[in-house]
Amino acid sequence: MRIQTQDYNEVTVVELQGDLESEYTEQLKKTITELIGKNKKGIVLDMSAIGFIDGRGLEQLLWSKDYCNENKCGFRIAGLDENCLKILELTRLEQEFERYAELAEAVKSFA
């Protein structure tokens, strides 16, 4: 999995590419932790290039959301494909996240 970040004023987009699997969860955790340390208003995970999420990946998404909330930073997910959305539905986690179909919508939601 590849992780890239891009700042839009006080909001950072974290672009994920590949599959959100066990071996990459620490990399994502480190990225989220570093961004929180920069006092960001919000973080948007761009998941449009993610094709699969395993159990540890789901745990990491939940941790990221909770960590952001604890540190008064908004957390959004954008661009989930049908497969990833189905995984959230099957695990009954679809209501846990503020989700947007388009990245621009998610970024604008912080205005």
N, C-alpha and C positions, 0 to 999 in steps of 0.2 A: 504494500500500500504506500502511496505517496501522499504527503501532506504539504500544502502550500497555504500561506496566509496572505491576505490583502486587506489593508485598512481603508475604511470609508469613514473618515472623521473618528468618532468614538466607538464605531462598530468595526469588528474584525470578522471577515469571512474566512473560514477554514475550509479549504477545498480538499476533499478526500477523493483519492482515485484508487480503485482496486476493490478488494474485499475487506470488510471490517471483521478481522479474525483475531483470535487469541494472541498471535505473535506480534500484532501491531497495536494492541491496546495501551501498552506503556508509552509508546510514542505519542499517541493521541493525548493521554493523560498529561504528559510532560508539556505538550503544546498548550493545552487548556490552562494548566497551572501557571505557565509563563505569561499568558495573556491576562489572566486575572491579576497577576502581579503588576501589570501595567495600567490597572484601574480602568479597564474598558467598560463602556456603558452596555455593550451587548456583543454576543458571539453568535454567528450564524454558521452552522455546519452545512456546507454545500455537498450534498450526497448524491448529486446527479450522475456521478461516475462510479457509484458503489453498486455492485451487483448482488452481494450477499452479506449477511450479518450473522455471525455465530453467537452462541450464548455469552461468551466473554465480551463480544462486541456490544451486545445489548446491555450488559452490566456497565460497560464503559459509557454508553450513552446516558444511562440513568445517573451514574456518578457525575458525569459532566454537567447534567442539568441541575442536580442537587448542589454541586460545588459552586456553580454559577449563582444559584439562588442564595446560598449561604453568604456569598460575597457581594450581594446586591448588583449582580450583572445579569442581564437578560440572556436567554438561551433559546434559539430557534433552530429548526431543521428545515432545509429547503431541498426540493428536487428529488424526493424519494421515487424510485421506479416501482413498478407494480410488484415485483418480487420482494423488495424490501418492505413495502407497505403491507404485503400479505404476511410477512414474518412478524411485523408489529401486531397485526390483527390476530394471528394465531396465538401469540403470547399475551394477548390482551394488554398490550402496551401502547396502542395507538392513541389513547387519550392522555397519556403521560407527557406528551410533547406538543409544543406549539409548532405546527407544521404549515409550510407554505409550498405551493406547487412551483412557484418561481422564486429565484434568488432575489430579484429586485424587490418583490413584495416583502420578503422577510427583512431585508435591510431597511426598507421604508417603514416597517412596523415600529421601529425604534424612534421615529421622528416625533 
